[in-house]
Amino acid sequence: MSNPIYLALDVPRLREGMDLAQKVKGHVGGIKLGLEFFCAHGAHGVHMIGQLGLPIFLDLKLHDIPNTVAGAMQAIHMLEPSIVTVHASGGRAMLEDAKAAAGEHTRVVGVTMLTSMDERDLQRTGIGGTAHDHVMRLAELAHDAGLDGIVCSGHEVKAVHNQWKDGFFVVPGLRPAGGAAGDQKRVVTPRQARDDGASVLVIGRPISRAADPAQAAREIEATL
């Protein structure tokens, strides 16, 4: 992958999203479309963004019984996403069925721990131990279930990469040096994540909310 940056394009208006993606498409490697975008614009919106010619990452974080998740995977075949997310905590059967139902050219990656959460948040959901331990357990489960990789923060990607040499690792919650963390709790710079083994760098607000999104994307690209 020549450019690992995927722009997180979660916007309420399709035309706004199209315009933003058009501005930065020469400086990103793909577009990430999450729940906000998919719920607002559906398959039509995905098709429209896809016309820009960049790979599409559908960050739907599917999490349900195995049969339902498999059905959802089959339903999005026509969208030809390059990457789709499922929650690794859905269990091995769900992960196996998700991968089996995915398109031939679609990577399925398991979300381990949201970058908006920290260890206190984990404890409140009844999960003990450190964030690192939790991510490593779910990474092992995803690997055993046959997924292509996982989503994790930049704090864990190096350790996961050391254990899963050929894995595909998506790292969100990235902020350029000196950038505001916002609602993210476990952030690193794009360069650090890339050096530690990240395959895809998901970057949203540092680009989308910049005064000049294209310039912001260029500056981040230049650090890699």
N, C-alpha and C positions, 0 to 999 in steps of 0.2 A: 504494500500500500504506500503510494508516494506521499500522500498527505493524509495524516491520521485524524485531522480535525473534522468532527461532525458538528454542524451548527444545530443547536436545539431550537427548533422553530415552533414554539408554543405561543401562537398568537390567535386572538379571537376573530380576526378578519382575514379571509383568504387572500384578497388582493394585497393586503399589507404583507402577508407572508411571502407571496410571490415576488413582490418588489424587493423585499429584504434578501431573499435567496438569490435573486438575479444580481444584486449588487455585490455579493460576496462569493459567488459560485467559482470564481477563478482562484480563490484562496482557501477553499475548504475541500475536503475529500468526500463529503456526503452531508445529508440532511437527516436530523433526528426529529421524528414526529411523535409526540407523546399523547397522553390521554386528552388533554385540553384540545389539541388540534383535531384529533380523531373524532371526539364527541361532537365538535362543532361542525366539521366539514366532511367526515366520513370518507368512503372510498373515492368519491369525486375529488375531494381535496387532495388525497394522496396521488391520484392520477395527474392532477394539475401540477403539483410540485414535481412529480416524476418527469414531466415534460422538459424540465431543465437539464436532464441528462445526468444527474448525480445519483449515486446509490441512496436508497431510502432505508432508514433504520426506524422500524415501528416499535416504539418503546411503550408497549401496551401492558407489560407486567401482568400477564395472564396468571390467574390463581383461582382454580376451581377443581372440581372432581376431574379425574383423568379424561373421561369421555367428553366432557364439555370443553376442556382445553384443546383436545384433539380436534373437535368440531370447529372451534374458533380458528385453529391453525389452517384447517382445510379451507375455511371461508375466505382467508386472506391470500390464498394462492395466487389469485388473479392480480393482486397488487405487486407481486414479485419483489417483496422486500429483501434487502441484503442481510438484514439482522432483525430478529424479533426477540423480545424479552419475556421471560416467565419468572415467577417467584420461585427460587430454589427451595424455599420452605414448604412448597406444595407437596413435597415427598417424591420418592423415587418413581413410583408408578406414573404420577402426573408428568414428571420430567421425561420419562421414557416415551410416553404416548405423545407428548408435544414434539419431541424430536422425530418420531416416526411419521407424524402427520405433516411435518413441515415440507416446504418445497425443496427440490433438489439443490438449489443454489442459495438457500436461506440458512444462515447461521442462527442457531438457537442458543441464547446465553441466559444463565440463571442469575437473577438479582439476589445478592446475598444480604447486604445491609444498606439501607438508604443512607446517603451522605448527610441527610438532615438529622440523623439520629446519632446519639452517643451512648456510652455504656449505661448512663442513668436511665435513658429511654429503654434500653434493652431490659434492665432490671424491672422496670415497671410493666413490661409485658411478660414477666415470669421467666426470662432467660438469664441465667447466671454466667459468670465468667467475663472475659474481656471481649471487646469488639474483634480483636485479632483472632481469638479462638473461635468465635462464632462464624466469622468469615471463612476460616480455614475448614471448619466442619462442613459448611455448605458447599465450599469449593470441591471438597472430596466427594460429596454426594453427587454434585453435578457431573463430575468427571466419571464416576461409576455408572451414572445413568446414561452416558453417551452424549452429553451436550457438547457443544463446540467450545464453550468457555463460560465466563461469569462476568457480572458487573460488580465492581468493588471500588472502594475509595483508593486514592493514591497511597494511603497509609499501609494498605495490605497487598498491593499489587506485586511488589518485589518478592515477598514471601510466597505468594501463590505461584508466581512465575517460576520460582526456584523448584517448586514441587511438580508443576505441570508445564513442562518445557514447551510443548506444542499447543498450549491452550490459546484461546482468543479472549483478550481481556479488555473490557470496556470500562473506562474510568470517567465518571462524571464529577461534578462538584469542584471543578478546576478554576483557579483564579490566577491571573498574571501577578507577578511580584508587585506587592503594594496595593493590590485590588481589594475591594470590600468583600467580605465573606458572605454578607447577606444572611439568608436562612440556612446556609451550609455550616456544618460543625467540624467536618474533618476534611480540610482542603489542602491541596498542594498546588504547585505551579504546573503548567502543561509540560515544561521541559523535564521536571523531576519525574512526573508520571511516565513520560515516554522513556526516559533513561532506565526506569525501574521495570519496564516490560509491558507497558500499556500498548495495546493494538489500536484502540480507538480512543480519542480524546473528545469527550462531549463538552462543548462550551456554548453557553447561552448568553446570559446577560452581558458579560464583558464585550461581546460582539454586538448583540441585538440592540442593546441600549446605549451603545456608544454614539457620540455625535457623528462620527464617520465610521459606519460598520465595516466598510471595505478596508479602511486604514487599520482599524483595530484587528481585523483578521490577518492582514499582512504582517503586522507587528508580532502577533502571536506566532504565526507561521515562521517568522524569521528567527525565533528563539529555539526552534526545534533542531 
